[in-house]
Amino acid sequence: RLFAHEDDADIDEAFQTPQGHTLGGTPSEPQPSVQNSDSNMEAAPVSGPSDAASGEPQLQARSLKCDVCGKLLKSELDAQAHAARTQHDSFSESTEEIKPLTEEEKKQQLEKLQERLKQKRLEREEQEKRDQLEREKARRRTGKEIVDVRSKVEENEIKKLAEQRRREKMEDKLARQKIKEQIEKDKRDRAAKFAPQKSNPAPAPAAAPVATPAAPAEKKDYKDCRLQIRLTNGQALTHTFSAREPLAAVRLYIETNRTDGAGQFSLMTTFPRKVFQGEDFEKPLDILGLVPSAVLMVTKPQ
């Protein structure tokens, strides 16, 4: 039975049992069940009663023939299978007999069938290899795109961070420059304020007045404070500050103008001896007892 359909174009397709189709009947008629798949319609002509009209003996059908493609089919089951594969729906009985294959023909057809199956298998394997190669290419493309996106995101983050640091440095530089300019302005203002006093000649000593009862000393309200700052290398800085300025302004002035190198330092007075602590730097100079003048020592922290 395998060799009977070996030349069908759809031999490799899956067989589907046709629904609602019976040879010689209408599409609406139910399909008769086949009890024996090996049954066929071969039979020798029988000698019996003659046809009533022609007087000739009746001939027995030996096969079924597809009216669409002319293929001879051995049994009704073969016809149903042929109809399912080819969608041919017209068959008729035929007196032609399907000759059985010889052993040589069977062997040739078997070899041909095996060769065809081998070719189909090779084609399927080649297609699977191509599909696998395409999937691998797609996977690599996707991986490369992901890596490119991540690299771009990281590059943008680095640029943003670098820009932020540059902006912070610029702002810090501008702030320091502003502080320096303010200190220089204060120095010029103080120098201009005290310049007339230094240029005026000292008044001639007056005659001693008649002794009078001593009056209580009147406390003066000093506006300025002149400080002499001795650095750790022996050099000194002299500067005039406002009496209401905090001690932090003196520390900033020292940091800007010192000649004994950078680093942490402490401030102290020698008489009376006092080392200024963190809270003292927020207090005005007059509250700390440095007005109208004082000597400060710069020391390294213990």
Secondary structure, DSSP 8 states (H G I E B T S, - for coil): -TGGGTT-TTTTS-----SS--TTS-TTS-----S-TT-----------B-TTT--B-----EEEETTT--EESSHHHHHHHHHHH----EEEE--------HHHHHHHHHHHHHHHHHHHHHHHHHHHHHHHHHHHHHHHHHHHHHHHHHHHHHHHHHHHHHHHHHHHHHHHHHHHHHHHHHHHHHHHHHHHHHHHHHS-----------------------EEEEEEE-TTS-EEEEEEETTSBHHHHHHHHHHH-SS-SS--EEEEETTEEE--GGGGGSBTTTTT--SEEEEEEE---
